[in-house]
Amino acid sequence: MTVESHYLRDFQRHKPPSFDGGMVDPIAAENWLEAIETTFHFMNSPPKYEVHCGTCMLKGEAHFWWKGAQKTIVPQGEFITWCQFKDAYLHKYYPITARVKLQTAFLALKQGDRSVEEYDLEFNRLSRFSLAYVRFEELKSERFIASLREELRGNVASQSSFVYTKAF
């Protein structure tokens, strides 16, 4: 058994998800990438095996896309890094236009008729697309409060120590 086969077998033991690339939404594409990278992290895999392991989980349309795309990334026979794969993958399945659209959706998000719990779920789902709000807890807390219905906003804002991650 080759070293590469050993890493592939170990990788597959972690049961990483597959990705078929057909009619997929950008969040699903990002989630797949995150799951694959998490598996690499737990395996402590050498970078030279990551592309082979990760792309073995591409199925259907995504598999055929990769067969063509890899030929355009580097000359035949040269080593493709995970960063090179990731750039091509994101360009195809999670383009900048989709990221901007999700960031805009987050910035426009209001509680509206949702319960606080429902609003919180959507707030969390979309907040990762606006890095400033992900990085700075105070900004995230302020954004959450500002987007609540007015009758709730005052009660939450009056809690001088409101921290979003501790509130839920």
PLY file of the C-alpha trace (Angstrom):
ply
format ascii 1.0
element vertex 168
property float x
property float y
property float z
element edge 167
property int vertex1
property int vertex2
end_header
0.00 0.00 0.00
1.38 3.41 -0.96
1.61 6.28 1.49
-0.99 8.14 -0.57
-3.38 5.17 -0.34
-2.84 5.06 3.41
-3.83 8.74 3.79
-6.82 8.32 1.49
-8.06 5.34 3.51
-7.57 7.26 6.76
-9.33 10.28 5.28
-12.33 8.19 4.20
-12.55 6.62 7.66
-13.56 10.08 8.91
-16.60 9.90 6.60
-16.19 13.29 4.93
-19.17 14.44 2.87
-19.23 14.18 -0.88
-20.05 17.10 -3.16
-21.85 16.67 -6.47
-21.84 20.27 -7.69
-25.28 20.06 -9.26
-27.70 22.90 -8.49
-25.92 23.62 -5.24
-26.26 26.77 -3.21
-23.11 28.66 -2.20
-23.62 27.93 1.50
-23.63 24.18 0.81
-20.44 24.58 -1.24
-18.75 26.46 1.59
-20.00 23.93 4.15
-18.49 21.08 2.12
-15.14 22.85 1.94
-15.21 23.53 5.68
-15.99 19.87 6.45
-13.13 18.66 4.25
-10.66 21.11 5.83
-11.81 20.09 9.31
-11.09 16.47 8.39
-7.60 17.45 7.20
-7.03 19.25 10.49
-8.00 16.25 12.62
-5.95 13.90 10.47
-2.94 16.20 10.61
-2.44 15.22 6.98
0.56 16.35 4.97
-0.42 19.05 2.44
0.77 16.97 -0.51
-2.12 14.50 -0.02
-4.92 17.00 0.58
-5.92 17.62 -3.04
-6.05 13.92 -3.82
-8.10 13.13 -0.70
-10.44 16.11 -1.03
-11.12 15.68 -4.73
-11.94 12.01 -4.22
-15.09 13.33 -2.54
-16.19 15.19 -5.68
-18.98 13.32 -7.42
-21.12 13.84 -10.52
-20.86 17.30 -12.06
-18.21 18.41 -9.56
-16.01 15.44 -10.50
-16.26 16.29 -14.21
-15.61 19.98 -13.47
-12.44 19.04 -11.56
-11.16 16.75 -14.33
-11.19 19.75 -16.67
-10.22 22.45 -14.19
-7.07 20.77 -12.90
-5.58 20.94 -16.38
-5.86 24.73 -16.35
-4.39 25.28 -12.87
-0.85 24.00 -13.41
0.99 22.31 -16.26
0.45 18.56 -16.62
2.20 16.54 -13.93
2.95 19.42 -11.57
1.80 19.36 -7.96
-1.49 21.19 -7.26
-1.73 22.68 -3.78
-4.87 22.76 -1.67
-4.86 26.57 -1.95
-4.89 26.30 -5.75
-7.74 23.80 -5.63
-9.64 25.92 -3.12
-9.31 29.06 -5.26
-10.65 27.24 -8.33
-13.42 25.58 -6.31
-14.56 28.84 -4.72
-14.49 30.60 -8.08
-16.76 27.90 -9.50
-19.12 27.11 -6.63
-18.94 30.13 -4.33
-18.22 33.14 -6.53
-17.74 36.66 -5.22
-21.21 37.63 -6.45
-22.75 35.00 -4.16
-20.65 36.18 -1.21
-21.70 39.79 -1.76
-25.35 38.72 -2.01
-25.13 36.83 1.30
-23.36 39.73 3.00
-26.06 42.09 1.74
-28.75 39.71 3.04
-27.08 39.76 6.46
-26.85 43.55 6.54
-30.53 43.85 5.54
-31.71 41.20 8.02
-34.46 42.25 10.46
-36.36 40.18 12.99
-39.72 41.04 11.45
-42.43 38.52 12.35
-39.99 35.81 13.43
-39.57 34.68 17.00
-36.28 35.67 18.61
-35.12 32.06 18.28
-35.93 31.95 14.55
-34.27 35.31 14.03
-31.21 34.15 15.97
-30.85 31.10 13.71
-30.96 33.23 10.56
-28.67 35.85 12.12
-26.09 33.16 12.89
-26.44 31.54 9.47
-25.77 34.81 7.67
-23.38 36.57 10.08
-20.40 34.51 8.92
-20.58 36.32 5.58
-19.73 39.66 7.14
-16.25 39.34 8.60
-16.40 42.49 10.72
-19.35 41.06 12.63
-17.71 37.68 13.00
-14.45 39.10 14.32
-15.76 41.72 16.72
-18.24 40.55 19.34
-19.33 44.10 20.17
-20.27 44.81 16.54
-22.15 41.52 16.33
-24.08 42.32 19.50
-24.94 45.82 18.27
-26.09 44.49 14.90
-28.27 41.85 16.55
-29.94 44.40 18.83
-30.44 46.94 16.03
-32.25 44.33 13.95
-34.69 43.26 16.65
-38.28 44.52 16.64
-38.49 47.90 18.32
-40.46 46.65 21.35
-37.67 44.17 22.12
-34.72 46.35 21.20
-35.02 48.65 24.22
-35.15 45.79 26.72
-32.06 44.12 25.31
-30.13 47.35 24.77
-30.73 48.40 28.39
-28.66 45.42 29.52
-25.31 47.18 29.55
-23.45 43.88 29.52
-25.31 42.27 26.58
-22.91 40.04 24.69
-24.39 38.18 21.75
-22.59 34.87 22.26
-23.61 34.74 25.91
-27.24 35.65 25.23
-28.06 32.48 23.34
0 1
1 2
2 3
3 4
4 5
5 6
6 7
7 8
8 9
9 10
10 11
11 12
12 13
13 14
14 15
15 16
16 17
17 18
18 19
19 20
20 21
21 22
22 23
23 24
24 25
25 26
26 27
27 28
28 29
29 30
30 31
31 32
32 33
33 34
34 35
35 36
36 37
37 38
38 39
39 40
40 41
41 42
42 43
43 44
44 45
45 46
46 47
47 48
48 49
49 50
50 51
51 52
52 53
53 54
54 55
55 56
56 57
57 58
58 59
59 60
60 61
61 62
62 63
63 64
64 65
65 66
66 67
67 68
68 69
69 70
70 71
71 72
72 73
73 74
74 75
75 76
76 77
77 78
78 79
79 80
80 81
81 82
82 83
83 84
84 85
85 86
86 87
87 88
88 89
89 90
90 91
91 92
92 93
93 94
94 95
95 96
96 97
97 98
98 99
99 100
100 101
101 102
102 103
103 104
104 105
105 106
106 107
107 108
108 109
109 110
110 111
111 112
112 113
113 114
114 115
115 116
116 117
117 118
118 119
119 120
120 121
121 122
122 123
123 124
124 125
125 126
126 127
127 128
128 129
129 130
130 131
131 132
132 133
133 134
134 135
135 136
136 137
137 138
138 139
139 140
140 141
141 142
142 143
143 144
144 145
145 146
146 147
147 148
148 149
149 150
150 151
151 152
152 153
153 154
154 155
155 156
156 157
157 158
158 159
159 160
160 161
161 162
162 163
163 164
164 165
165 166
166 167
